[in-house]
Amino acid sequence: MDRDQILQLLGEREAAGRAEMLRLEQEAARITGLIVECRREVERVAITREVLSGLVTTLAGPVPAAPDRKPDAVFADQLLVVLAEAGRPVRCREVVAALGEDPAVARHGERVRHRLKNLVKAGRVGEVEPGLFTLAGDSGRSAG
């Protein structure tokens, strides 16, 4: 390889490097613009949140934070309320109906039965006889 060929290769490499550098600088400018837009949006939302929080606190007093509860825990509480309101041992289909679901739909019954069995294992619900559930410690034995 002679001197002219080496210089030509170096020139081509330099041109490719400059083109890539220009492309990356343009991409960096585009990303910088996106970051600036995002920062402005975050600032607008933060200011809006602060203003609305002040208005809500002023108008309604402090707003209590909602507990972060899992859907299973909420459903378990619903089951316990149904059992407490019944005041007597109840069958799974009665619980399903009290929850506003169709007791004829097998998956509704199985979901409730499964949760009730878990509550029995946890000691929160008693099963006075197979399929007859009551709150733990409730000694009522009349079937419903």
C-alpha positions as CSV (number, residue, x, y, z in Angstrom):
1,M,0.0,0.0,0.0
2,D,1.5,3.3,-1.0
3,R,1.3,6.7,0.6
4,D,-1.7,8.0,-1.5
5,Q,-3.8,4.9,-0.7
6,I,-3.1,5.3,3.0
7,L,-4.1,9.0,2.9
8,Q,-7.2,8.2,0.9
9,L,-8.3,5.5,3.5
10,L,-7.6,7.9,6.4
11,G,-9.7,10.6,4.6
12,E,-12.6,8.2,4.1
13,R,-12.4,7.2,7.8
14,E,-12.3,10.8,8.9
15,A,-15.3,11.7,6.7
16,A,-17.3,8.7,8.2
17,G,-16.3,9.7,11.7
18,R,-17.5,13.3,11.1
19,A,-20.8,12.1,9.6
20,E,-21.4,9.9,12.6
21,M,-20.4,12.7,15.0
22,L,-22.9,15.0,13.3
23,R,-25.7,12.3,13.4
24,L,-25.0,11.8,17.2
25,E,-25.0,15.5,17.9
26,Q,-28.3,15.9,16.1
27,E,-29.7,13.0,18.1
28,A,-28.4,14.5,21.3
29,A,-30.1,17.8,20.5
30,R,-33.4,16.0,19.8
31,I,-33.1,14.1,23.1
32,T,-32.2,17.3,25.0
33,G,-35.4,18.9,23.6
34,L,-37.5,16.0,24.8
35,I,-35.9,16.2,28.2
36,V,-36.7,19.9,28.4
37,E,-40.3,19.3,27.4
38,C,-40.7,16.5,29.9
39,R,-39.2,18.7,32.7
40,R,-41.7,21.4,31.9
41,E,-44.6,19.0,32.0
42,V,-43.4,17.5,35.3
43,E,-43.1,21.1,36.8
44,R,-46.7,22.0,35.5
45,V,-48.1,18.8,37.0
46,A,-46.3,19.4,40.3
47,I,-47.6,22.9,40.5
48,T,-51.1,21.8,39.7
49,R,-51.0,19.1,42.3
50,E,-49.8,21.6,44.9
51,V,-52.5,24.1,44.0
52,L,-55.3,21.5,44.0
53,S,-54.0,20.0,47.2
54,G,-54.2,23.4,48.9
55,L,-57.7,23.9,47.6
56,V,-58.9,20.5,48.7
57,T,-57.3,21.0,52.2
58,T,-58.9,24.4,52.5
59,L,-62.4,23.4,51.3
60,A,-62.7,19.9,52.8
61,G,-60.1,19.7,55.5
62,P,-57.3,17.1,55.4
63,V,-57.9,14.2,53.0
64,P,-57.1,10.9,54.6
65,A,-54.9,8.6,52.5
66,A,-56.7,5.6,51.2
67,P,-55.2,2.3,52.5
68,D,-53.3,0.4,49.9
69,R,-55.2,-2.9,50.1
70,K,-55.0,-5.9,47.9
71,P,-58.2,-7.0,46.2
72,D,-58.1,-10.3,48.1
73,A,-58.1,-8.4,51.4
74,V,-61.0,-6.3,50.3
75,F,-63.0,-9.3,49.1
76,A,-62.2,-11.1,52.5
77,D,-63.6,-8.1,54.3
78,Q,-66.8,-8.2,52.1
79,L,-67.2,-11.9,53.0
80,L,-66.8,-11.1,56.7
81,V,-69.4,-8.4,56.5
82,V,-71.9,-10.7,54.8
83,L,-71.3,-13.3,57.6
84,A,-71.7,-10.7,60.3
85,E,-74.9,-9.3,58.8
86,A,-76.4,-12.8,58.5
87,G,-75.9,-13.4,62.2
88,R,-76.2,-17.2,61.7
89,P,-74.3,-19.9,59.8
90,V,-74.9,-19.5,56.0
91,R,-74.2,-21.6,52.9
92,C,-71.8,-20.5,50.2
93,R,-74.6,-19.8,47.7
94,E,-76.2,-17.4,50.2
95,V,-73.0,-15.5,50.5
96,V,-72.7,-15.4,46.7
97,A,-76.2,-14.0,46.5
98,A,-75.6,-11.4,49.2
99,L,-72.6,-10.2,47.2
100,G,-74.9,-9.6,44.3
101,E,-73.6,-12.4,42.1
102,D,-75.5,-15.3,40.6
103,P,-75.3,-18.4,42.8
104,A,-76.1,-20.5,39.7
105,V,-72.7,-19.5,38.1
106,A,-70.2,-22.1,39.3
107,R,-67.2,-19.9,39.2
108,H,-68.9,-17.4,41.5
109,G,-69.6,-20.1,44.1
110,E,-66.1,-21.6,43.8
111,R,-64.4,-18.3,44.2
112,V,-66.4,-17.5,47.4
113,R,-66.0,-21.1,48.7
114,H,-62.2,-20.9,48.1
115,R,-61.9,-17.6,50.0
116,L,-64.2,-18.8,52.8
117,K,-62.0,-21.9,53.2
118,N,-58.9,-19.7,53.4
119,L,-60.6,-17.6,56.1
120,V,-61.4,-20.8,58.0
121,K,-57.7,-21.7,57.8
122,A,-56.8,-18.2,59.1
123,G,-59.2,-18.6,62.0
124,R,-61.4,-15.7,61.0
125,V,-64.4,-17.9,59.9
126,G,-65.8,-21.0,61.3
127,E,-67.2,-24.0,59.4
128,V,-69.8,-25.4,61.8
129,E,-70.5,-28.3,59.4
130,P,-69.3,-28.9,55.8
131,G,-70.4,-25.9,53.7
132,L,-72.0,-24.0,56.5
133,F,-69.9,-20.9,57.4
134,T,-70.1,-18.4,60.2
135,L,-67.8,-15.8,61.9
136,A,-65.2,-17.4,64.0
137,G,-66.4,-17.9,67.6
138,D,-70.1,-17.7,66.5
139,S,-71.7,-20.8,67.9
140,G,-75.0,-20.6,66.0
141,R,-76.0,-23.9,64.4
142,S,-79.2,-23.2,62.5
143,A,-78.9,-23.8,58.8
144,G,-80.1,-21.2,56.4
